Amino acid sequence: LFEVGVPVLGICFGMQLMAFCCQGEVERKSQREDGQFVVKVDTKNALFSEMHEEQTVLLTHGDSVASLGEGWNVIGLSGNLITAICCEQKNLYGVQFHPEVDLTENGTHVFQNFLFKISGLKGTYTMSDRRTKAIEFIKSKVQDKKVLVLVSGGVDSAVCAVLLKEALGSDKVIPLHINNGFMRKDESNKVFIALSNVGLNLINCDACNYFYNSTTEIQVKGTDKKIITKPLCQTINPEEKRKIIGDAFMKIAQQEIDKLGLKADDVYLAQGTLRPDIIESGSPDVSSTAHTIKTHHNDTFLVRELRATGRVVEPLSDYHKDEVRKLGKSLGLPDAIVMRQPFPGPGLAVRIICASEPFIDDTYEDTNQFLNTLVTLPPEGDQKNEKLSLLESSIQQNLKEYEKPVLQELRSKNQIHASLVPIKTVGVQGDGRSYNYLCGLSSKESPNWDHLFMLARLIPRLKHNINRVVYIFNHTPVPLKTVTPTTMTPEVILMLQEVDDIVTEILTSSGCLTKLSQVPVVLFPVTFDVPGATHSVAIRTIITNDFMTGRPAVPDVDLPLKILEEVIEKIHKATPKIGRVVYDLTTKPPATTEWE
């Protein structure tokens, strides 16, 4: 590949592979980078032409390029770590960061430089070309058969259904909406009305009880053995929840095919699966060695079996969310559907954190001590001890120069308390899934949001057993060591539906919702020792275009703080069993959008 004479751009592991294959060295460093960083690039190099020397980028790596072979040069640095390389003679370029995502603020410029200035290409491909190709793909795949399309009401499945209708005609498309019991308040009715208005004759199937009691077969890791899960209503493991729900969707779809008197061999299953869904599921369609970040309900083992037999149609599987929205507009879908906030297929089931006991492992006490050290001024004189000195030394060694004065200012205020919350949430650290601690920050006074967001970037980088950081409204300095045993009972589901409805209603009426890409509301089994409480809720705002990465909305910048305070006040008044409301401060990565 590197000797055929064509321009090549290696990204992340691709850069490391380039260096390794061209007599360079790659090694595991004591320092890893997960999240947004400011790097310095050589603007005289064609790859960074007409760009500023300092660039904010997304880095997710533990291994680093340590040295380069003959003819190669370093053209980018993150502190003392190599972050961009090139061999201009062979038109080979590599970047450790990810230019394809929103968190690399000028990633599009990097691609433009590589494609147009280095490779000499022209940007003539359009969305209408992609639409034509998608329609041709559907026609050639389906031919004279019918297609059952699962429609959740989200933009992906809606665009998929309308695209199928355009390609095949409405008589060959069977749109099916399955109410799995984990929809938002009155969601199924709203979906039915919205999609009927664009000419889809939706079949509305109420399968709440079926899902609630469903089980599935899963493979025991590292063996050929398979076991049956507990019913969904008793299941705690998030991966098992997703697999049960995904397989239940497939089984209900088959039942509906039977009701319509159709033969299974004469019907295709269509889904609005996007590229990120397949990537995060570690699908073999993307890579045989990819890590599973989370199993998407539309990429379970059963779906993969159907895919292998050629009975699944996924015309959007090469698309990202922003591209689907452009396609939807070109198909004539209204903004009410095209700009609709994404809602996971499993629904609120993956926004209820279930637990039977607190998550407290052998790192709990040491990690809490580290967190206390991080937000506290180092002791002086006789108060010093060897352990605290080692912790402080480790912190300082892993700070970027521009972070040091911010941490010093934060510590000098002595306002912030940090501690672990004894539950696990899903994240993505490096290129693999993590299932790690949640860290809670609280403040004695009104918080400095810049300080909080800096800690949210810093903590998962310094402590890899933490992948998510939240701000707890109302100061909470107590150690947290208990949870409320939780499964998906009707009472728990209803509690989250009520809170989710409050958040959605206030953000919609204030005009704030359209400025946010997604706002999951999560119920988790921690009371923060509030009398009478059983659970707390998290508000997870995400701003993104590509939905592969994202950042939280900054209060009083992207989202008025007074609106957030109104939401919190109404939640506590309407749902007295909610102990605290927390605000998710974490970018994606190291946290995923959803908590499960």
C-alpha positions as CSV (number, residue, x, y, z in Angstrom):
1,L,0.0,0.0,0.0
2,F,2.7,2.5,0.9
3,E,4.8,1.7,-2.2
4,V,2.2,1.9,-5.0
5,G,2.6,5.6,-5.5
6,V,-0.8,7.0,-4.5
7,P,-1.4,9.5,-1.7
8,V,-2.3,7.8,1.6
9,L,-3.7,9.4,4.8
10,G,-3.4,7.2,7.9
11,I,-5.7,8.0,10.8
12,C,-5.0,7.0,14.4
13,F,-4.0,3.3,14.2
14,G,-3.4,4.0,10.5
15,M,-0.7,6.5,11.3
16,Q,0.9,4.0,13.7
17,L,0.8,1.3,11.0
18,M,2.5,3.6,8.5
19,A,5.3,4.5,10.9
20,F,5.8,0.8,11.9
21,C,5.8,-0.4,8.2
22,C,8.3,2.3,7.2
23,Q,11.0,1.5,9.8
24,G,9.6,3.6,12.6
25,E,8.7,2.5,16.2
26,V,5.4,2.4,18.0
27,E,5.3,1.8,21.8
28,R,2.9,2.0,24.8
29,K,3.5,5.2,26.7
30,S,2.7,5.8,30.4
31,Q,0.5,8.6,29.2
32,R,-2.6,7.9,27.1
33,E,-4.9,10.5,25.5
34,D,-8.7,10.3,25.4
35,G,-10.7,13.4,24.6
36,Q,-10.1,16.8,23.1
37,F,-6.6,18.3,23.2
38,V,-4.8,21.3,21.8
39,V,-2.0,20.2,19.4
40,K,0.6,22.1,17.4
41,V,0.9,21.5,13.7
42,D,3.4,22.5,11.0
43,T,1.3,25.0,8.9
44,K,4.1,25.0,6.2
45,N,3.1,21.4,5.4
46,A,0.4,20.9,2.7
47,L,-1.7,18.9,5.1
48,F,-2.2,21.8,7.4
49,S,-2.0,24.6,4.8
50,E,-4.0,27.8,5.7
51,M,-4.6,26.5,9.2
52,H,-3.5,27.9,12.6
53,E,-0.6,26.4,14.4
54,E,-2.7,25.4,17.4
55,Q,-5.6,23.0,16.6
56,T,-8.2,21.4,18.9
57,V,-8.5,17.8,18.0
58,L,-9.9,14.4,19.3
59,L,-7.3,11.9,20.4
60,T,-8.0,8.4,21.6
61,H,-4.9,6.3,22.0
62,G,-2.6,4.5,24.4
63,D,0.2,3.5,21.9
64,S,2.2,6.3,20.3
65,V,4.7,6.7,17.5
66,A,8.1,6.9,19.2
67,S,10.4,7.3,16.2
68,L,10.3,7.6,12.4
69,G,12.1,5.9,9.5
70,E,14.3,7.6,6.9
71,G,12.5,10.3,4.8
72,W,9.7,10.8,7.4
73,N,9.1,14.0,9.4
74,V,7.1,15.0,12.4
75,I,4.5,17.7,11.5
76,G,2.4,17.7,14.6
77,L,2.9,17.4,18.4
78,S,0.6,17.0,21.4
79,G,3.0,18.0,24.2
80,N,5.9,15.6,23.7
81,L,3.8,13.0,21.8
82,I,3.9,12.7,18.0
83,T,0.5,13.5,16.5
84,A,1.2,14.0,12.8
85,I,3.8,12.6,10.4
86,C,4.6,12.7,6.7
87,C,6.9,11.4,3.9
88,E,6.3,14.2,1.3
89,Q,8.4,12.4,-1.3
90,K,5.9,9.5,-1.3
91,N,2.8,11.6,-0.5
92,L,2.2,9.6,2.7
93,Y,0.6,11.4,5.6
94,G,-0.6,10.3,9.1
95,V,-2.5,11.9,11.9
96,Q,-2.9,10.4,15.4
97,F,-6.1,12.4,15.9
98,H,-9.5,11.9,14.3
99,P,-10.2,14.5,11.5
100,E,-13.5,12.8,10.7
101,V,-15.4,13.9,13.8
102,D,-16.8,17.2,15.2
103,L,-14.5,17.3,18.2
104,T,-11.6,17.9,15.8
105,E,-12.7,21.4,15.0
106,N,-11.0,21.8,11.7
107,G,-11.0,18.2,10.6
108,T,-12.9,19.0,7.3
109,H,-10.0,21.4,6.4
110,V,-7.5,18.6,6.9
111,F,-9.5,16.4,4.5
112,Q,-9.8,19.2,2.0
113,N,-6.1,19.7,2.0
114,F,-5.4,16.0,1.6
115,L,-8.0,15.4,-1.1
116,F,-7.7,18.6,-3.2
117,K,-4.2,20.0,-2.6
118,I,-2.2,16.8,-2.1
119,S,-4.3,14.2,-4.1
120,G,-5.5,16.6,-6.8
121,L,-9.1,15.4,-6.6
122,K,-12.3,17.5,-7.2
123,G,-15.4,17.6,-5.0
124,T,-18.1,16.9,-7.6
125,Y,-20.1,14.1,-5.8
126,T,-23.5,15.3,-4.5
127,M,-26.3,14.1,-2.2
128,S,-28.5,13.5,-5.2
129,D,-25.9,11.0,-6.5
130,R,-26.2,9.1,-3.2
131,R,-30.0,9.2,-3.3
132,T,-30.0,7.7,-6.8
133,K,-27.5,5.0,-5.8
134,A,-29.6,4.2,-2.7
135,I,-32.7,3.8,-4.8
136,E,-30.9,1.6,-7.4
137,F,-29.5,-0.5,-4.5
138,I,-33.0,-1.1,-3.1
139,K,-34.5,-2.0,-6.5
140,S,-31.8,-4.5,-7.4
141,K,-31.9,-6.1,-3.9
142,V,-35.6,-6.4,-3.4
143,Q,-36.9,-6.8,-7.0
144,D,-40.5,-7.9,-6.9
145,K,-40.7,-8.8,-3.2
146,K,-42.2,-6.8,-0.3
147,V,-40.3,-5.1,2.4
148,L,-41.2,-4.9,6.1
149,V,-39.6,-1.8,7.6
150,L,-39.3,-1.2,11.3
151,V,-40.3,2.4,12.0
152,S,-39.5,3.9,15.4
153,G,-40.4,7.4,14.6
154,G,-36.9,8.6,14.5
155,V,-35.3,10.3,11.5
156,D,-33.3,7.2,10.4
157,S,-36.2,4.8,10.1
158,A,-38.5,7.4,8.7
159,V,-36.0,8.3,5.9
160,C,-35.5,4.6,5.3
161,A,-39.2,4.0,4.9
162,V,-39.8,7.0,2.6
163,L,-36.8,6.0,0.5
164,L,-38.2,2.5,0.1
165,K,-41.6,3.9,-0.8
166,E,-39.9,6.0,-3.6
167,A,-38.0,3.1,-4.9
168,L,-40.7,0.4,-4.7
169,G,-44.0,2.1,-4.4
170,S,-46.2,2.1,-1.3
171,D,-47.9,-1.2,-2.1
172,K,-44.6,-3.1,-1.6
173,V,-43.6,-1.3,1.7
174,I,-45.1,-2.5,5.0
175,P,-44.1,0.1,7.7
176,L,-44.4,-1.4,11.2
177,H,-44.2,0.5,14.4
178,I,-43.7,-1.7,17.5
179,N,-44.4,-0.2,20.9
180,N,-42.0,-2.0,23.2
181,G,-43.3,-0.4,26.4
182,F,-40.2,1.8,26.7
183,M,-41.4,4.7,24.6
184,R,-41.6,8.3,25.8
185,K,-44.9,9.5,27.1
186,D,-47.6,9.2,24.4
187,E,-44.7,8.6,21.9
188,S,-46.4,5.9,19.8
189,N,-49.5,8.0,19.1
190,K,-47.3,10.9,18.0
191,V,-45.3,8.7,15.7
192,F,-48.4,7.3,14.1
193,I,-49.8,10.8,13.4
194,A,-46.5,12.2,12.1
195,L,-45.8,9.3,9.7
196,S,-49.4,9.0,8.5
197,N,-49.0,12.7,7.4
198,V,-46.2,11.7,4.9
199,G,-48.3,8.9,3.4
200,L,-47.0,5.9,5.3
201,N,-49.8,3.4,6.2
202,L,-48.3,2.5,9.5
203,I,-49.1,-0.7,11.3
204,N,-49.1,0.1,15.1
205,C,-48.3,-3.0,17.2
206,D,-48.6,-2.9,21.0
207,A,-46.0,-5.5,22.3
208,C,-45.3,-4.1,25.7
209,N,-46.0,-7.3,27.6
210,Y,-44.1,-9.4,25.1
211,F,-41.0,-7.3,25.5
212,Y,-41.4,-7.0,29.3
213,N,-41.2,-10.8,29.6
214,S,-38.8,-11.6,26.7
215,T,-35.6,-13.6,27.0
216,T,-33.0,-14.5,24.4
217,E,-30.1,-16.8,23.9
218,I,-26.6,-15.5,24.5
219,Q,-23.2,-17.0,24.1
220,V,-21.0,-17.3,27.2
221,K,-17.8,-15.3,26.6
222,G,-14.8,-17.4,25.7
223,T,-16.8,-20.6,25.1
224,D,-19.2,-22.2,22.6
225,K,-21.8,-22.5,25.4
226,K,-25.1,-20.6,25.1
227,I,-27.5,-19.8,27.9
228,I,-31.0,-18.2,28.2
229,T,-31.1,-14.8,29.8
230,K,-33.5,-13.8,32.5
231,P,-36.7,-12.0,31.4
232,L,-36.1,-8.4,30.4
233,C,-37.9,-7.1,33.4
234,Q,-35.4,-8.8,35.6
235,T,-32.3,-8.2,33.6
236,I,-29.5,-5.8,34.9
237,N,-26.7,-6.3,32.4
238,P,-27.0,-3.5,29.7
239,E,-25.6,-5.7,26.9
240,E,-28.1,-8.4,27.6
241,K,-31.0,-5.8,27.8
242,R,-30.0,-4.6,24.3
243,K,-29.8,-8.1,22.9
244,I,-33.1,-9.2,24.3
245,I,-34.8,-6.1,22.9
246,G,-33.2,-6.5,19.5
247,D,-34.2,-10.1,19.2
248,A,-37.7,-9.4,20.4
249,F,-38.1,-6.8,17.6
250,M,-37.1,-9.5,15.1
251,K,-39.6,-12.1,16.5
252,I,-42.5,-9.6,16.6
253,A,-41.6,-8.6,13.0
254,Q,-41.9,-12.3,12.0
255,Q,-45.3,-12.6,13.8
256,E,-46.6,-9.6,11.9
257,I,-45.4,-11.1,8.6
258,D,-47.4,-14.3,9.5
259,K,-50.5,-12.2,10.4
260,L,-50.4,-10.6,6.9
261,G,-50.3,-14.1,5.3
262,L,-46.9,-13.5,3.8
263,K,-44.2,-16.1,3.3
264,A,-41.0,-15.2,5.1
265,D,-39.0,-16.0,1.9
266,D,-41.0,-13.3,0.0
267,V,-40.3,-10.5,2.5
268,Y,-37.2,-8.5,3.2
269,L,-36.6,-6.8,6.5
270,A,-35.5,-3.1,6.2
271,Q,-33.9,-1.0,8.9
272,G,-32.6,2.5,9.2
273,T,-29.2,1.3,10.4
274,L,-26.4,3.9,10.1
275,R,-22.7,3.6,9.8
276,P,-22.1,4.5,13.5
277,D,-24.5,1.8,14.6
278,I,-22.5,-0.9,12.8
279,I,-19.1,0.5,14.0
280,E,-20.2,0.7,17.7
281,S,-21.6,-2.8,17.5
282,G,-18.2,-4.1,16.4
283,S,-19.9,-5.6,13.3
284,P,-17.9,-7.9,11.1
285,D,-19.3,-5.9,8.2
286,V,-16.9,-3.1,9.3
287,S,-14.0,-5.1,10.8
288,S,-13.3,-8.6,11.9
289,T,-11.3,-7.2,14.9
290,A,-13.4,-4.2,15.9
291,H,-14.3,-3.8,19.6
292,T,-18.0,-3.7,20.6
293,I,-18.8,-0.4,22.2
294,K,-22.5,-1.3,22.6
295,T,-24.8,-3.7,20.8
296,H,-27.3,-1.8,18.8
297,H,-30.8,-3.2,18.7
298,N,-30.6,-3.3,14.9
299,D,-27.3,-5.2,14.9
300,T,-27.8,-8.2,17.2
301,F,-26.7,-11.8,16.4
302,L,-30.2,-12.6,15.0
303,V,-30.1,-9.6,12.7
304,R,-26.6,-10.6,11.6
305,E,-28.0,-14.1,10.8
306,L,-30.7,-12.5,8.6
307,R,-28.1,-10.3,7.0
308,A,-26.0,-13.3,6.2
309,T,-28.9,-14.9,4.3
310,G,-29.4,-11.6,2.3
311,R,-32.8,-10.9,3.8
312,V,-32.0,-7.5,5.4
313,V,-32.1,-4.2,3.4
314,E,-30.1,-1.3,5.0
315,P,-29.9,1.5,2.4
316,L,-28.5,4.0,4.9
317,S,-25.7,1.8,6.3
318,D,-23.0,4.0,4.8
319,Y,-24.6,7.2,6.0
320,H,-24.0,9.4,9.1
321,K,-26.8,11.3,10.9
322,D,-26.1,14.7,9.2
323,E,-26.2,13.0,5.8
324,V,-29.5,11.2,6.6
325,R,-31.1,14.6,7.5
326,K,-30.0,16.1,4.2
327,L,-31.4,13.1,2.3
328,G,-34.6,13.3,4.3
329,K,-35.1,16.9,3.3
330,S,-34.4,16.1,-0.4
331,L,-37.2,13.4,-0.1
332,G,-39.6,16.1,1.1
333,L,-39.9,15.0,4.7
334,P,-40.9,17.9,7.1
335,D,-38.5,19.3,9.6
336,A,-40.7,17.9,12.4
337,I,-39.4,14.4,11.4
338,V,-36.0,15.3,9.8
339,M,-34.8,17.4,12.8
340,R,-36.4,15.1,15.3
341,Q,-34.1,14.2,18.2
342,P,-32.7,10.7,18.0
343,F,-34.3,8.2,20.2
344,P,-32.7,4.7,20.7
345,G,-34.6,1.7,19.4
346,P,-34.6,0.1,22.8
347,G,-36.2,3.3,24.1
348,L,-36.0,4.2,27.8
349,A,-34.9,0.7,28.6
350,V,-31.3,1.8,28.0
351,R,-31.9,5.0,30.0
352,I,-32.7,3.1,33.2
353,I,-29.6,2.0,35.0
354,C,-30.4,-1.3,36.8
355,A,-28.4,-2.6,39.7
356,S,-28.8,-5.2,42.5
357,E,-25.9,-3.9,44.5
358,P,-23.4,-1.0,44.5
359,F,-20.4,-1.2,42.3
360,I,-17.4,-1.0,44.7
361,D,-14.2,-2.7,43.6
362,D,-10.7,-2.7,45.1
363,T,-9.9,0.6,43.4
364,Y,-12.7,2.5,45.0
365,E,-10.9,4.0,48.1
366,D,-7.7,4.8,46.2
367,T,-9.6,6.5,43.4
368,N,-11.6,8.6,45.8
369,Q,-8.4,9.7,47.5
370,F,-7.0,10.6,44.0
371,L,-10.1,12.7,43.3
372,N,-9.8,14.5,46.6
373,T,-6.1,15.2,45.8
374,L,-7.0,16.5,42.4
375,V,-9.4,19.2,43.6
376,T,-7.4,20.2,46.7
377,L,-4.3,22.4,47.1
378,P,-1.3,20.2,47.9
379,P,-0.4,20.2,51.6
380,E,2.7,22.1,52.8
381,G,5.3,21.5,55.5
382,D,4.6,18.8,58.1
383,Q,1.2,17.9,56.4
384,K,3.0,16.3,53.4
385,N,3.2,12.5,53.2
386,E,4.8,10.2,50.6
387,K,1.5,8.9,49.1
388,L,0.0,12.3,48.5
389,S,3.3,13.5,47.1
390,L,3.3,10.6,44.6
391,L,-0.3,11.3,43.6
392,E,0.5,15.0,43.1
393,S,3.6,14.1,41.0
394,S,1.5,11.8,38.9
395,I,-1.1,14.5,38.3
396,Q,1.5,17.2,37.3
397,Q,3.3,14.8,34.9
398,N,0.1,14.2,33.0
399,L,-1.1,17.7,32.7
400,K,-0.7,19.8,29.5
401,E,1.0,23.1,30.2
402,Y,-2.2,25.0,29.4
403,E,-4.1,23.0,32.0
404,K,-1.8,23.7,35.0
405,P,-2.9,27.3,35.7
406,V,-6.6,26.3,35.5
407,L,-6.1,23.5,38.0
408,Q,-4.2,25.8,40.3
409,E,-7.0,28.4,40.2
410,L,-9.7,25.7,40.7
411,R,-7.9,24.3,43.8
412,S,-7.3,27.7,45.3
413,K,-11.1,28.3,45.4
414,N,-11.6,25.2,47.6
415,Q,-15.2,24.9,46.3
416,I,-15.4,21.6,44.5
417,H,-15.9,18.1,46.0
418,A,-15.3,15.0,43.8
419,S,-16.2,11.4,44.6
420,L,-17.1,8.2,42.9
421,V,-20.8,7.2,42.4
422,P,-21.1,3.4,42.9
423,I,-22.6,2.5,39.5
424,K,-21.1,1.7,36.1
425,T,-21.8,3.4,32.8
426,V,-20.7,2.6,29.3
427,G,-17.9,4.6,27.6
428,V,-15.4,4.3,24.8
429,Q,-11.8,4.7,25.9
430,G,-9.1,4.1,23.3
431,D,-11.0,2.2,20.5
432,G,-12.8,-0.2,22.9
433,R,-15.8,-0.3,25.2
434,S,-15.3,0.6,28.9
435,Y,-17.8,-0.2,31.6
436,N,-16.5,2.0,34.4
437,Y,-17.2,4.3,37.3
438,L,-19.2,7.5,37.3
439,C,-17.6,10.5,39.0
440,G,-19.7,13.1,40.7
441,L,-18.7,16.8,41.2
442,S,-20.5,19.2,43.5
443,S,-19.8,22.7,44.6
444,K,-20.3,24.7,47.8
445,E,-21.4,27.8,45.8
446,S,-22.5,28.5,42.2
447,P,-20.1,26.5,40.0
448,N,-17.5,27.8,37.6
449,W,-18.5,25.8,34.6
450,D,-15.1,26.2,32.9
451,H,-13.6,24.5,35.9
452,L,-16.1,21.7,35.9
453,F,-15.6,21.0,32.2
454,M,-11.9,21.0,32.6
455,L,-12.2,18.4,35.3
456,A,-14.5,16.3,33.2
457,R,-11.8,16.2,30.5
458,L,-9.0,15.6,32.9
459,I,-10.4,12.9,35.3
460,P,-11.1,10.1,32.7
461,R,-7.7,10.8,31.2
462,L,-5.9,10.4,34.5
463,K,-8.0,7.6,36.0
464,H,-9.0,5.1,33.4
465,N,-11.5,3.4,35.7
466,I,-13.7,6.5,35.3
467,N,-15.4,7.2,31.9
468,R,-18.1,9.7,32.9
469,V,-18.2,12.9,35.0
470,V,-21.4,14.7,36.2
471,Y,-22.2,17.8,38.2
472,I,-24.5,17.2,41.1
473,F,-26.9,20.1,41.7
474,N,-26.9,20.7,45.4
475,H,-23.7,20.2,47.3
476,T,-23.1,16.5,48.1
477,P,-19.9,16.0,50.1
478,V,-21.0,12.6,51.6
479,P,-19.3,9.4,50.5
480,L,-21.6,7.3,48.3
481,K,-21.7,3.5,48.9
482,T,-25.4,2.5,48.5
483,V,-27.8,2.0,45.6
484,T,-31.5,1.2,45.3
485,P,-32.0,-2.3,43.9
486,T,-33.5,-1.6,40.5
487,T,-35.0,-3.5,37.6
488,M,-37.4,-2.3,34.9
489,T,-40.7,-2.4,36.9
490,P,-43.7,-0.4,35.7
491,E,-43.2,2.1,38.5
492,V,-39.6,2.7,37.5
493,I,-40.5,3.1,33.8
494,L,-43.3,5.5,34.6
495,M,-41.0,7.6,36.8
496,L,-38.6,8.1,33.9
497,Q,-41.4,8.8,31.4
498,E,-42.6,11.6,33.7
499,V,-39.2,13.1,34.1
500,D,-38.3,12.8,30.5
501,D,-41.6,14.5,29.6
502,I,-40.9,17.4,31.9
503,V,-37.4,18.0,30.4
504,T,-38.7,17.7,26.8
505,E,-41.7,20.0,27.4
506,I,-39.6,22.8,29.0
507,L,-36.8,22.6,26.5
508,T,-39.3,22.6,23.6
509,S,-41.4,25.5,24.9
510,S,-38.3,27.6,25.6
511,G,-36.9,27.0,22.1
512,C,-33.8,25.4,23.5
513,L,-34.4,21.8,22.2
514,T,-33.7,22.7,18.5
515,K,-30.3,24.0,19.5
516,L,-29.4,20.6,21.0
517,S,-28.7,17.5,19.0
518,Q,-29.9,15.0,21.6
519,V,-31.0,15.1,25.3
520,P,-31.2,11.7,26.9
521,V,-32.7,11.7,30.4
522,V,-31.3,8.8,32.5
523,L,-32.7,7.3,35.7
524,F,-30.1,5.8,38.0
525,P,-30.4,4.0,41.4
526,V,-28.6,6.5,43.7
527,T,-30.4,8.7,46.2
528,F,-27.4,10.8,47.5
529,D,-28.9,10.2,51.0
530,V,-31.9,12.4,50.3
531,P,-34.8,11.2,52.6
532,G,-37.7,9.6,50.8
533,A,-35.8,9.3,47.5
534,T,-35.3,6.1,45.6
535,H,-33.5,7.3,42.4
536,S,-31.8,10.3,40.8
537,V,-31.8,11.5,37.2
538,A,-29.2,12.7,34.8
539,I,-29.6,15.2,32.0
540,R,-27.3,14.4,29.1
541,T,-27.1,17.2,26.5
542,I,-25.2,16.5,23.3
543,I,-24.2,18.9,20.5
544,T,-22.9,17.2,17.3
545,N,-23.3,16.9,13.6
546,D,-21.8,13.5,13.0
547,F,-23.1,11.6,16.1
548,M,-19.9,9.7,16.3
549,T,-18.6,12.3,18.7
550,G,-20.2,15.1,20.6
551,R,-19.9,17.6,23.5
552,P,-22.3,18.6,26.2
553,A,-24.1,21.9,26.1
554,V,-22.4,24.6,28.2
555,P,-24.9,26.3,30.7
556,D,-25.3,30.0,29.9
557,V,-23.5,29.5,26.5
558,D,-25.5,26.8,24.7
559,L,-28.3,26.5,27.2
560,P,-29.6,29.2,29.6
561,L,-28.9,28.2,33.2
562,K,-32.3,29.5,34.3
563,I,-34.0,27.0,31.9
564,L,-31.9,24.2,33.5
565,E,-32.9,25.4,37.0
566,E,-36.6,25.5,35.9
567,V,-36.3,21.9,34.7
568,I,-34.7,20.8,38.1
569,E,-37.3,22.6,40.2
570,K,-40.2,21.0,38.2
571,I,-38.7,17.5,38.4
572,H,-38.4,17.7,42.2
573,K,-42.0,19.0,42.6
574,A,-43.5,16.4,40.3
575,T,-41.4,13.4,41.3
576,P,-40.5,13.5,45.0
577,K,-38.7,10.1,44.8
578,I,-36.0,11.8,42.7
579,G,-33.1,12.6,45.1
580,R,-30.8,14.7,42.9
581,V,-30.6,16.0,39.3
582,V,-27.1,15.7,37.8
583,Y,-25.7,17.2,34.6
584,D,-23.5,15.1,32.4
585,L,-20.2,17.1,31.7
586,T,-18.5,14.4,29.5
587,T,-17.7,14.6,25.8
588,K,-18.2,11.6,23.6
589,P,-15.6,10.0,23.9
590,P,-14.7,9.0,26.6
591,A,-18.4,8.6,27.5
592,T,-21.0,7.4,25.0
593,T,-24.1,9.4,24.4
594,E,-26.3,6.9,26.3
595,W,-25.3,5.7,29.7
596,E,-25.9,2.1,28.6
